Amino acid sequence: MYGPGDVRVEDRPDPKIEQPADAVIRLSATCVCGSDLWPYRGTDSYGWPAPMGHEYAGVVEETGDEVRTVKPGDFVIGSFFASDNTCEICQAGYQSRCTRAEPVGAIGTQAQYARIPLADGTLVPTPGLPDPDMVPSFLAASDVLGTGWFAAAAAEAGPGKTVAGVGDGAVGLLGVLAARQLGAERVIAMSRHEPRQALAREFGATDIVTERGDDGVAVIKELTGGYGAHSVIEAVGTQESMMQAIRSTRPGGHVGYVGVSHGTLPATELFFSGVHLHGGPAPVRRFLPDLISLIWQQKIDPGKVFDLTLPLEQAASAYQAMDQRRAIKALLQP
């Protein structure tokens, strides 16, 4: 990306092993993330030009001398943060805040090949080479499924709970799927867009709310006997969406927030809300083994969030489609 709205596909040198803990993978699929739209729209500023992409699934081509858990030929998925998976923070389940964490987005995975640091702690192999039709689901596990799952877990979604989701992008939709998988009794998806509403229902939503802001909060309260939801997933990142999430949550309830924060919270209202807030960059690596197992056994199909597939050379069109909400999530084929 050369600046807001300016995405170009260029030839770059093939990545090589730089550190003994590195692996180089050949990507089977990559994609555009909703968070990539922040710099695309000019909301976030990078040092231009910047390589783009932080979601990936593919085959190991080469490993450094210290790599032990993956080997050439393995099909692997990794998180958008490389982690050693051994430090105390990782062992507590927060690999995205590893003491040695490296952002994969700084490397860029909207590409044919990528160098992944800290391969042993970052990459998780599948039981075998997946069929091509399973690749989108494994790609989803690299970020949006793992992030939606963390949001649902952080919101304490579970049996007997009513869960509401703010945001109908890929993360919000997969938060719906995660909430149902975690046993939530009722899942309310907040969406104005019929195709996204249909996918939310397919993933397990029991109710759809089309209103936003305070109007949306009022409907959630009405659906929950005036109390608000036990658990709310915030998957957008604006101040409006965060306040909608907090106000939709009953006192004592939980908000799992994974939208990249853009805004500030009013301290007094937050103090009197009595709501738990838990979130941040999702520790996707914590969930990858279980998510890979669920996908491999075909118990979940998160790849359905990809409603547009383009060759990598048309990455600029993929950004445009997502920016204009003509696509939920665009998959790029290297």
BAPAKOL-234927 format. One line per field, with one value per residue (C-alpha): residue number from 0; residue in three letters; chain; z negated, y, x. Coordinates in Angstrom, 3 decimals, decimal comma. Each point is the difference from the previous one (the first is absolute). Last residue first. Layout:
N
nr <- NUM / ...
rest <- ALA / ...
kette <- A / ...
zz <- Z / ...
yy <- Y / ...
xx <- X / ...
REM end
This chain:
334
nr <- 333 / 332 / 331 / 330 / 329 / 328 / 327 / 326 / 325 / 324 / 323 / 322 / 321 / 320 / 319 / 318 / 317 / 316 / 315 / 314 / 313 / 312 / 311 / 310 / 309 / 308 / 307 / 306 / 305 / 304 / 303 / 302 / 301 / 300 / 299 / 298 / 297 / 296 / 295 / 294 / 293 / 292 / 291 / 290 / 289 / 288 / 287 / 286 / 285 / 284 / 283 / 282 / 281 / 280 / 279 / 278 / 277 / 276 / 275 / 274 / 273 / 272 / 271 / 270 / 269 / 268 / 267 / 266 / 265 / 264 / 263 / 262 / 261 / 260 / 259 / 258 / 257 / 256 / 255 / 254 / 253 / 252 / 251 / 250 / 249 / 248 / 247 / 246 / 245 / 244 / 243 / 242 / 241 / 240 / 239 / 238 / 237 / 236 / 235 / 234 / 233 / 232 / 231 / 230 / 229 / 228 / 227 / 226 / 225 / 224 / 223 / 222 / 221 / 220 / 219 / 218 / 217 / 216 / 215 / 214 / 213 / 212 / 211 / 210 / 209 / 208 / 207 / 206 / 205 / 204 / 203 / 202 / 201 / 200 / 199 / 198 / 197 / 196 / 195 / 194 / 193 / 192 / 191 / 190 / 189 / 188 / 187 / 186 / 185 / 184 / 183 / 182 / 181 / 180 / 179 / 178 / 177 / 176 / 175 / 174 / 173 / 172 / 171 / 170 / 169 / 168 / 167 / 166 / 165 / 164 / 163 / 162 / 161 / 160 / 159 / 158 / 157 / 156 / 155 / 154 / 153 / 152 / 151 / 150 / 149 / 148 / 147 / 146 / 145 / 144 / 143 / 142 / 141 / 140 / 139 / 138 / 137 / 136 / 135 / 134 / 133 / 132 / 131 / 130 / 129 / 128 / 127 / 126 / 125 / 124 / 123 / 122 / 121 / 120 / 119 / 118 / 117 / 116 / 115 / 114 / 113 / 112 / 111 / 110 / 109 / 108 / 107 / 106 / 105 / 104 / 103 / 102 / 101 / 100 / 99 / 98 / 97 / 96 / 95 / 94 / 93 / 92 / 91 / 90 / 89 / 88 / 87 / 86 / 85 / 84 / 83 / 82 / 81 / 80 / 79 / 78 / 77 / 76 / 75 / 74 / 73 / 72 / 71 / 70 / 69 / 68 / 67 / 66 / 65 / 64 / 63 / 62 / 61 / 60 / 59 / 58 / 57 / 56 / 55 / 54 / 53 / 52 / 51 / 50 / 49 / 48 / 47 / 46 / 45 / 44 / 43 / 42 / 41 / 40 / 39 / 38 / 37 / 36 / 35 / 34 / 33 / 32 / 31 / 30 / 29 / 28 / 27 / 26 / 25 / 24 / 23 / 22 / 21 / 20 / 19 / 18 / 17 / 16 / 15 / 14 / 13 / 12 / 11 / 10 / 9 / 8 / 7 / 6 / 5 / 4 / 3 / 2 / 1 / 0
rest <- PRO / GLN / LEU / LEU / ALA / LYS / ILE / ALA / ARG / ARG / GLN / ASP / MET / ALA / GLN / TYR / ALA / SER / ALA / ALA / GLN / GLU / LEU / PRO / LEU / THR / LEU / ASP / PHE / VAL / LYS / GLY / PRO / ASP / ILE / LYS / GLN / GLN / TRP / ILE / LEU / SER / ILE / LEU / ASP / PRO / LEU / PHE / ARG / ARG / VAL / PRO / ALA / PRO / GLY / GLY / HIS / LEU / HIS / VAL / GLY / SER / PHE / PHE / LEU / GLU / THR / ALA / PRO / LEU / THR / GLY / HIS / SER / VAL / GLY / VAL / TYR / GLY / VAL / HIS / GLY / GLY / PRO / ARG / THR / SER / ARG / ILE / ALA / GLN / MET / MET / SER / GLU / GLN / THR / GLY / VAL / ALA / GLU / ILE / VAL / SER / HIS / ALA / GLY / TYR / GLY / GLY / THR / LEU / GLU / LYS / ILE / VAL / ALA / VAL / GLY / ASP / ASP / GLY / ARG / GLU / THR / VAL / ILE / ASP / THR / ALA / GLY / PHE / GLU / ARG / ALA / LEU / ALA / GLN / ARG / PRO / GLU / HIS / ARG / SER / MET / ALA / ILE / VAL / ARG / GLU / ALA / GLY / LEU / GLN / ARG / ALA / ALA / LEU / VAL / GLY / LEU / LEU / GLY / VAL / ALA / GLY / ASP / GLY / VAL / GLY / ALA / VAL / THR / LYS / GLY / PRO / GLY / ALA / GLU / ALA / ALA / ALA / ALA / ALA / PHE / TRP / GLY / THR / GLY / LEU / VAL / ASP / SER / ALA / ALA / LEU / PHE / SER / PRO / VAL / MET / ASP / PRO / ASP / PRO / LEU / GLY / PRO / THR / PRO / VAL / LEU / THR / GLY / ASP / ALA / LEU / PRO / ILE / ARG / ALA / TYR / GLN / ALA / GLN / THR / GLY / ILE / ALA / GLY / VAL / PRO / GLU / ALA / ARG / THR / CYS / ARG / SER / GLN / TYR / GLY / ALA / GLN / CYS / ILE / GLU / CYS / THR / ASN / ASP / SER / ALA / PHE / PHE / SER / GLY / ILE / VAL / PHE / ASP / GLY / PRO / LYS / VAL / THR / ARG / VAL / GLU / ASP / GLY / THR / GLU / GLU / VAL / VAL / GLY / ALA / TYR / GLU / HIS / GLY / MET / PRO / ALA / PRO / TRP / GLY / TYR / SER / ASP / THR / GLY / ARG / TYR / PRO / TRP / LEU / ASP / SER / GLY / CYS / VAL / CYS / THR / ALA / SER / LEU / ARG / ILE / VAL / ALA / ASP / ALA / PRO / GLN / GLU / ILE / LYS / PRO / ASP / PRO / ARG / ASP / GLU / VAL / ARG / VAL / ASP / GLY / PRO / GLY / TYR / MET
kette <- A / A / A / A / A / A / A / A / A / A / A / A / A / A / A / A / A / A / A / A / A / A / A / A / A / A / A / A / A / A / A / A / A / A / A / A / A / A / A / A / A / A / A / A / A / A / A / A / A / A / A / A / A / A / A / A / A / A / A / A / A / A / A / A / A / A / A / A / A / A / A / A / A / A / A / A / A / A / A / A / A / A / A / A / A / A / A / A / A / A / A / A / A / A / A / A / A / A / A / A / A / A / A / A / A / A / A / A / A / A / A / A / A / A / A / A / A / A / A / A / A / A / A / A / A / A / A / A / A / A / A / A / A / A / A / A / A / A / A / A / A / A / A / A / A / A / A / A / A / A / A / A / A / A / A / A / A / A / A / A / A / A / A / A / A / A / A / A / A / A / A / A / A / A / A / A / A / A / A / A / A / A / A / A / A / A / A / A / A / A / A / A / A / A / A / A / A / A / A / A / A / A / A / A / A / A / A / A / A / A / A / A / A / A / A / A / A / A / A / A / A / A / A / A / A / A / A / A / A / A / A / A / A / A / A / A / A / A / A / A / A / A / A / A / A / A / A / A / A / A / A / A / A / A / A / A / A / A / A / A / A / A / A / A / A / A / A / A / A / A / A / A / A / A / A / A / A / A / A / A / A / A / A / A / A / A / A / A / A / A / A / A / A / A / A / A / A / A / A / A / A / A / A / A / A / A / A / A / A / A / A / A / A / A / A / A / A / A / A / A / A / A / A / A / A / A / A / A / A / A / A / A / A / A
zz <- 5,034 / -0,502 / -1,895 / -2,150 / -0,466 / -3,096 / -0,455 / 3,573 / 1,707 / -3,172 / 1,973 / -1,891 / 0,398 / 3,770 / 0,353 / -1,980 / 2,161 / 3,153 / -1,140 / -0,659 / 3,634 / 0,551 / -2,984 / 2,018 / -1,199 / -2,226 / -1,437 / -2,548 / -2,537 / -3,231 / 1,012 / -0,957 / -3,581 / 0,713 / -3,352 / -0,976 / 3,111 / -2,001 / 1,390 / -0,840 / -3,620 / -0,383 / 1,479 / -2,402 / -2,992 / 0,914 / 0,966 / -3,175 / -1,990 / 3,203 / 0,692 / -3,023 / 1,183 / -0,041 / -2,665 / -2,189 / -3,413 / -1,383 / -2,974 / -0,422 / -3,202 / 2,132 / -2,674 / 0,611 / 3,795 / -0,069 / -2,139 / 2,066 / 3,412 / 2,433 / 2,719 / 3,729 / 2,651 / -1,519 / 2,325 / -0,325 / -2,347 / -2,973 / -2,210 / -2,154 / -3,161 / -2,267 / -3,627 / 0,882 / 3,238 / 3,302 / 2,863 / -1,341 / 0,140 / 3,554 / 1,333 / -1,672 / 1,782 / 3,334 / -0,238 / -1,034 / 3,060 / -0,176 / 1,908 / -1,646 / -3,421 / -1,337 / -2,779 / -2,814 / -2,593 / 2,245 / -1,318 / -3,008 / 1,322 / 0,555 / 2,352 / 3,386 / -1,083 / -1,280 / 3,314 / 1,847 / -2,094 / 0,620 / 3,748 / -0,204 / -2,097 / 2,759 / 2,828 / 0,978 / 2,163 / -2,788 / 1,066 / -2,343 / -0,390 / 1,531 / 0,639 / 2,779 / 2,643 / -1,718 / 0,195 / 3,649 / 0,763 / -1,898 / 1,951 / 3,297 / -1,310 / -1,158 / -2,963 / -2,651 / -3,777 / -0,677 / -3,121 / -1,297 / -2,463 / -1,960 / 0,226 / 0,079 / 0,873 / 3,577 / 0,111 / -1,205 / 2,467 / 3,002 / -1,069 / -0,499 / 3,526 / 1,233 / -2,029 / 1,259 / 3,646 / -0,098 / -1,654 / -2,980 / -3,496 / -1,067 / -2,785 / -2,232 / -2,265 / -2,404 / -1,244 / 1,150 / 0,944 / 1,172 / -2,574 / 2,030 / 0,177 / 1,410 / 2,647 / 0,955 / 0,001 / 2,404 / 2,284 / 0,027 / 0,683 / 2,804 / 1,440 / -0,320 / 1,152 / -0,447 / 3,066 / 2,096 / -1,259 / 1,091 / 3,414 / 0,466 / -0,525 / 3,645 / 1,129 / -1,923 / -2,969 / -0,080 / -3,209 / -3,734 / 0,260 / -1,160 / -2,580 / 0,569 / -2,609 / -2,811 / 2,147 / 2,806 / -2,071 / 3,111 / 3,090 / 3,352 / 2,680 / 3,546 / 2,706 / -1,554 / -1,998 / -2,956 / -0,932 / -2,183 / -2,249 / -0,044 / -1,707 / -3,132 / -2,141 / -3,598 / -2,110 / -3,404 / 1,350 / 0,089 / 2,871 / -1,830 / -2,820 / -1,290 / -3,420 / 1,493 / 2,583 / -2,708 / -1,968 / 3,033 / 1,984 / 2,959 / 1,844 / 1,709 / 3,530 / 0,062 / 2,878 / -1,042 / 1,835 / 2,224 / 1,441 / 2,753 / -0,545 / 3,060 / -1,534 / -3,745 / -3,079 / -3,719 / -0,131 / 1,358 / -1,290 / 3,299 / 1,953 / 2,064 / 3,715 / 2,223 / -2,541 / 1,710 / -0,366 / -2,120 / -0,545 / -1,519 / -0,687 / 3,238 / 1,352 / 0,809 / -0,663 / 2,306 / -2,001 / -3,714 / -1,248 / -0,849 / -1,374 / 0,913 / 3,616 / 1,472 / 1,090 / -3,351 / -1,867 / 2,753 / -0,854 / -3,304 / 1,950 / 1,258 / 3,610 / 0,811 / 0,371 / 1,580 / 0,758 / -1,194 / 0,471 / -3,421 / -1,224 / -3,563 / -2,515 / -3,351 / 1,296 / 1,120 / 3,488 / 2,065 / 3,382 / 1,483 / 3,800 / 1,176 / 0,816 / 3,135 / -0,313 / -0,604 / -0,657 / -2,513 / -0,097 / -1,778 / -2,881 / 0,537 / 1,868 / -1,080
yy <- -16,465 / -0,313 / 2,935 / -0,424 / 3,031 / 0,408 / 1,295 / 1,257 / 2,853 / 2,021 / 2,883 / -0,390 / -3,754 / 0,192 / 2,678 / -2,024 / -3,058 / 2,088 / 1,149 / -3,621 / -0,921 / -1,570 / -2,260 / -1,744 / 0,691 / -1,762 / 1,827 / -1,312 / -1,163 / -0,218 / -3,565 / -1,062 / -0,362 / -3,520 / -1,763 / -3,664 / -1,043 / -2,270 / 1,974 / 3,257 / -0,975 / -1,329 / 3,156 / 2,077 / -2,060 / 0,289 / 3,689 / 1,318 / 1,239 / 1,085 / 2,487 / 2,108 / 2,744 / 3,553 / 1,725 / -1,305 / 0,009 / 2,514 / -0,946 / 2,144 / 1,716 / 2,845 / 2,627 / 0,206 / -0,158 / 2,917 / 2,020 / -0,828 / 0,926 / -2,262 / 1,236 / -0,717 / -2,226 / -3,418 / -2,897 / -2,075 / -2,911 / 0,792 / -2,697 / 1,762 / -1,782 / 0,243 / 1,128 / 2,771 / -1,033 / 0,589 / 1,957 / 3,286 / -1,384 / -1,318 / 3,165 / 2,004 / -2,092 / 0,264 / 3,781 / 0,399 / -1,940 / -3,367 / -2,322 / -3,429 / 0,574 / -3,289 / 0,317 / -2,465 / -0,127 / 2,088 / 2,910 / 0,068 / 1,441 / -3,375 / -1,133 / 0,703 / 3,492 / 0,783 / -1,127 / 2,165 / 3,056 / -0,537 / -0,071 / 3,321 / 1,376 / -0,796 / -2,234 / -1,671 / -3,118 / -2,585 / -3,647 / -2,867 / -3,689 / 0,289 / -3,410 / 0,227 / -0,375 / 2,791 / 2,252 / -0,970 / 1,108 / 3,262 / 0,644 / -0,448 / 2,220 / 2,943 / 2,057 / -2,093 / -0,510 / -3,728 / -1,266 / -3,394 / -1,916 / -3,130 / 0,377 / -3,375 / 0,836 / -1,105 / 2,468 / 2,838 / -1,003 / 0,130 / 3,423 / 1,172 / -1,276 / 2,520 / 2,804 / -0,862 / -0,225 / 3,289 / 0,292 / 2,163 / 0,139 / -3,572 / -0,820 / -3,067 / -1,335 / -2,540 / -3,299 / -1,958 / 2,129 / 3,344 / 1,467 / 3,199 / -0,844 / -3,410 / 1,550 / 2,561 / -2,682 / -2,102 / 2,984 / 0,631 / -3,641 / -0,108 / 3,349 / -0,580 / -3,097 / -2,161 / 1,662 / -1,414 / -3,474 / 0,554 / 1,269 / -3,059 / -2,572 / 0,009 / -0,728 / -3,299 / 0,205 / -1,345 / -1,971 / 0,232 / 3,819 / 1,714 / 2,826 / 2,905 / 2,653 / -1,508 / -2,243 / 2,574 / 2,845 / 2,199 / -0,711 / 0,869 / 0,305 / -1,244 / 0,757 / 3,273 / 1,743 / -1,255 / 3,189 / 0,122 / 2,817 / -1,757 / -2,964 / 2,114 / -1,385 / -1,088 / -0,719 / 0,781 / -1,596 / 2,380 / -1,807 / -3,236 / 0,798 / -3,487 / 0,048 / -2,064 / 2,732 / 2,652 / -2,193 / -0,520 / -3,266 / 0,637 / 1,704 / 2,370 / 1,287 / 2,288 / -0,303 / -3,619 / -3,103 / -2,734 / -2,860 / -2,612 / -2,025 / -0,689 / 1,369 / -0,566 / 1,218 / -0,578 / 0,090 / 3,326 / 0,895 / -0,430 / 2,210 / -1,405 / -0,195 / -0,392 / -0,385 / -0,190 / 2,518 / 2,033 / 3,719 / 3,118 / 3,072 / 1,991 / 3,105 / 1,160 / 3,737 / 2,881 / 2,090 / 0,199 / -0,627 / 2,337 / -1,180 / 1,575 / 0,507 / -2,280 / -2,602 / 0,470 / -1,088 / -2,414 / -2,474 / -0,548 / -1,571 / -2,557 / -0,736 / -3,566 / -2,760 / -3,435 / -2,932 / 2,014 / -1,468 / 0,072 / 1,024 / -0,959 / 1,926 / -1,143 / -0,013 / 3,643 / 1,504 / -2,850 / 1,467 / 1,946 / 0,228 / 3,471 / 2,229 / 0,244 / 2,510 / 0,004 / 3,539 / 1,424 / 3,754 / 0,849 / 1,676 / -0,221 / -2,041 / -3,330
xx <- -1,482 / -3,767 / -1,502 / -3,100 / -2,247 / -2,145 / -3,526 / -0,133 / -1,844 / 0,515 / 1,590 / 3,284 / -0,236 / -0,423 / 2,680 / 2,531 / -0,655 / 0,335 / 3,452 / 0,970 / -0,606 / 3,448 / -0,685 / -2,686 / -3,535 / -2,519 / -3,015 / -2,502 / 2,558 / -2,018 / -0,907 / 3,514 / -1,245 / -1,287 / -0,394 / -0,255 / 1,911 / 2,349 / 2,949 / -1,797 / -0,647 / 3,552 / 1,535 / -2,081 / 1,147 / 3,693 / -0,336 / -1,663 / 2,967 / 1,813 / -2,807 / 0,914 / -2,367 / 1,332 / -2,118 / -2,763 / -1,617 / -2,485 / -2,211 / -3,115 / -1,133 / -1,353 / 0,663 / 3,741 / -0,367 / -2,414 / 2,407 / 3,083 / -1,409 / 1,890 / 2,330 / 0,131 / 1,529 / 0,639 / 0,800 / -3,187 / 0,684 / -2,215 / -1,518 / -2,585 / -1,143 / -3,027 / -0,138 / -2,414 / -1,749 / 1,769 / -1,597 / 1,429 / 3,542 / -0,411 / -1,619 / 2,752 / 2,615 / -1,810 / -0,275 / 3,652 / 1,050 / 1,783 / -2,318 / -0,181 / -1,568 / -1,417 / -2,570 / -0,705 / -2,771 / -2,242 / -2,042 / -2,313 / -3,257 / -1,630 / 2,730 / -1,559 / -1,064 / 3,498 / 1,476 / -2,555 / 0,893 / 3,719 / -0,637 / -1,820 / 2,861 / 2,466 / -1,212 / -3,291 / -0,117 / -0,259 / 0,015 / -0,890 / 0,946 / 3,449 / 1,565 / 2,577 / -2,705 / -1,922 / 3,055 / 0,423 / -3,551 / 0,472 / 3,180 / -1,832 / -2,852 / 2,096 / -1,154 / 1,736 / 0,006 / 0,166 / -1,762 / 1,092 / -2,170 / 0,883 / 3,761 / 1,752 / 3,598 / -0,680 / -2,888 / 2,222 / 2,718 / -2,339 / -1,279 / 3,588 / 0,553 / -2,534 / 1,573 / 3,480 / -1,093 / -1,872 / -3,396 / 0,960 / -1,477 / -0,807 / -2,441 / 0,267 / -2,745 / 1,443 / -1,440 / 3,029 / 3,015 / 1,305 / 2,400 / 0,515 / 3,712 / -0,941 / -2,239 / 2,641 / 2,694 / -2,061 / -0,588 / 3,749 / 0,837 / -2,566 / 1,135 / 3,727 / 1,875 / -3,114 / -1,546 / 2,856 / -0,878 / -3,584 / 1,085 / 2,285 / -2,758 / -1,172 / 3,559 / 0,093 / 2,310 / 3,565 / 0,312 / -0,703 / 0,208 / 3,162 / 0,136 / 2,380 / 0,840 / 2,060 / 2,158 / 0,151 / 1,427 / 0,061 / -2,135 / 1,548 / -2,639 / -0,546 / -2,571 / -1,095 / -2,668 / 2,024 / 1,852 / 3,113 / -1,225 / -3,369 / 1,656 / 0,307 / 2,851 / -0,570 / 3,089 / -1,575 / -3,166 / -2,972 / -1,766 / 0,818 / -2,415 / -0,842 / 1,687 / 2,815 / 0,475 / 0,380 / 2,389 / 2,246 / -0,211 / -2,312 / 2,910 / -2,406 / -0,644 / -3,007 / -2,486 / -0,463 / 1,129 / -1,347 / 2,028 / 0,024 / 3,170 / 2,180 / 3,204 / 0,004 / -1,838 / 0,625 / 3,809 / 1,266 / 3,478 / 1,880 / -2,376 / -2,832 / -0,829 / -3,046 / -2,792 / -3,374 / -2,798 / -2,353 / 0,225 / -1,462 / 2,200 / -0,189 / 1,661 / 3,518 / 0,351 / 0,911 / -0,434 / 0,751 / -3,513 / -2,867 / -3,331 / -3,352 / 1,069 / -2,668 / 2,555 / 1,765 / -3,170 / -1,052 / 2,748 / -1,842 / -2,861 / 2,480 / 0,917 / 0,913 / 2,593 / -0,079 / 2,293 / 2,984 / 3,448 / 1,612 / 3,437 / 0,847 / 2,052 / 1,500 / 3,602 / -0,380 / 0,021 / -1,451 / -0,836 / -2,885 / -0,249 / 0,960 / -2,986 / -2,127 / -2,824 / -3,727 / -1,206 / -2,464 / -0,657 / -3,248 / 1,817 / 3,758 / 2,575 / -1,429
REM end
